Amino acid sequence: MLIKPVLPPTDQEIEEICRIINETLGFNYTSQKKYLIESRLNKRLLQLEIDNYQSYLDLLKQDRNERHNLFELLTTNVTSFFREPVQFEYLADTLLPRFATEKKGPKKLRCWSAGSSSGEEAYSIAITCRETLGNNWDVKVLATDISVEQLKIGSVGSFPREKLASVPPQWRAKYFRPDQANPDHFQVIPELRNDVLFRVANLLDNDSLPSRIRLDIIFCRNVFIYLSKEARTQILDYFYHRLHTEGYLFLGHSESIDTTSDHRWLSLGKSIYQKREVFS
Ligand SMILES: C[S@@+](CC[C@H](N)C(=O)[O-])C[C@H]1O[C@@H](n2cnc3c(N)ncnc32)[C@H](O)[C@@H]1O
């Protein structure tokens, strides 16, 4: 069968795709993303044997699964183990020892990797907690993302050898085993996999988010860069209410909170913030 080439999208069609993404995920995509959108979607249209963007938009309106495919294609899932190592050093050297000496009640720590992608961040948090607190703490890391594909990779916990390059060798040996089912892949050991729970959640949809647990630490790194100011404000409010008093929030190194206007957060440097109790 002869497959027809895809007609380039009009500006209006690009704007419509941006609108769907922005309204659902809180992004601030504009028609300036035309090249990115076209380069990522053309292949999908060919797969579907659709030769124009208007027909694809019609499909998006009717088909929820296709909207999920769209989100998978237009989000960026780049991540790595121990990304931005200074933050993990701060967690290990300063924050976790503080929890160990000051936390009242049971030795329990609840962390959330929000926008976890395939789980490298969540496993890095879990390893750091085990190494710093020892095994007699009850530590759980919730890993959430909108990408079902990335969460699947995370919950299986099998990563190609090159991904492990940023894991210190002694921890590579301790927490990973060759994956018998997948040549040149290494799988996270079951004990560490048990520390991490993977769930689909849209940070903009409160109903999909963890509504009951109170968290000690939230990592939400390299997500805000894609989001509109309104979306970031909504999500920060949510984080504030989910964190325990004096809990901690880690953002990506190029992301920040304006603490001169938002007094609920104390900046600790390195894009790490502590929740402050504010009385109005
Ligand atoms: C660049 S990755 C960051 C992964 C990890 N936090 C890190 O810093 O290495 C951004 C992730 O955020 C997810 N994401 C973007 N918007 C989201 C939303 N509204 N709700 C949930 N996840 C979202 C994407 O699917 C992607 O996996």
The ligand as a Gaussian input file, in Angstrom:
#p B3LYP/6-31G(d) Opt

LIG

0 1
 C       12.318000      15.722000      32.362000
 S       11.389000      14.528000      33.233000
 C       12.067000      14.719000      34.859000
 C       12.316000      13.413000      35.564000
 C       12.968000      13.533000      36.944000
 N       12.141000      14.272000      37.855000
 C       14.324000      14.176000      36.838000
 O       14.500000      15.336000      37.192000
 O       15.241000      13.495000      36.358000
 C        9.805000      15.324000      33.388000
 C        8.676000      14.338000      33.690000
 O        7.533000      15.069000      34.120000
 C        6.389000      14.422000      33.624000
 N        5.287000      15.403000      33.609000
 C        5.168000      16.519000      32.871000
 N        4.010000      17.130000      33.121000
 C        3.375000      16.390000      34.050000
 C        2.104000      16.515000      34.711000
 N        1.278000      17.528000      34.465000
 N        1.780000      15.561000      35.600000
 C        2.606000      14.524000      35.857000
 N        3.803000      14.346000      35.256000
 C        4.185000      15.277000      34.366000
 C        6.790000      13.960000      32.242000
 O        5.982000      12.890000      31.788000
 C        8.251000      13.551000      32.469000
 O        8.379000      12.170000      32.715000

